[in-house]
Amino acid sequence: MAQNWEDLLFAHWEVPVGKLRGLVPAGLKIDTFAGRAWVGVVPFRMRGVRLRGAPAPLVLPPFPELNVRTYVIADGKPGVWFFSLDAANRIAVKAARAWFALPYFYARMKATGNGRQVCYCSERADRRGGGESLEVQYSPVGEPFRALPGTLEYFLTERYCLYAERTDGTLLRGEIHHGPWPLQAAGAVFARNTMTKPLALPLQGEPLLHFSQLQEVVVWAPRAIPG
């Protein structure tokens, strides 16, 4: 699938590694930077979601999306583990659950503004959820840059696969292709954030914030990891 991610906020909190171990399948190693583990809350807009090469009528209309994630390794390959993904498009939610085995939820969402100031609201409306919500205003505050290998910014953003788990316990890896992230430092004001409540994982302290205006992405269907 091809898709564009627009006006994206990376909000990351440091968390104890031990708090994550029981929330991630045993077959995945928690990935850390200098011994520290991180959880990200990532709101953005999705645009141009389509099967690659599909005609224009099959492109989904733009919609907000929001994910809660941490970072893992399997077979030496670092990637992303999603605790949850919320989207304002029911078709996208159903397709991602069926094709990618990802924990997607339908949510009532609104994202207004542009790359200078974004007002973002989300409330989970899916019967499988508990009304988890996010309300945040964010904007870039620095000049664009690309993260250098070996830095924390690179560790948190330059990930080229996702991991998922089928209901039978089979671990999956889905490859992701995109160029280096065009990042900016960001500012954000969180009016509400209960996205990690189902994990019993409170987010403490000020988050590390980065903004990206646009990322063009290709995602492949996940495949089982050889056991």
Secondary structure, 3 states (H helix, E strand, C coil): CEEEEEEEEEEEEEECHHHHHCCCCCCCEECCECCEEEEEEEEEEEEEEECCCCCHHHCCCCEEEEEEEEEEEECCEEEEEEEEEEECCHHHHHHHHHHHCCCEEEEEEEEEEECCEEEEEEEECCCCCCCCEEEEEEEECCCCECCCCCCHHHHHHCCCEEEEECCCCCEEEEEEECCCCCEEEEEEEEEEECCCHHHCCCCCCCCEEEEEEEEEEEECCCEECCC
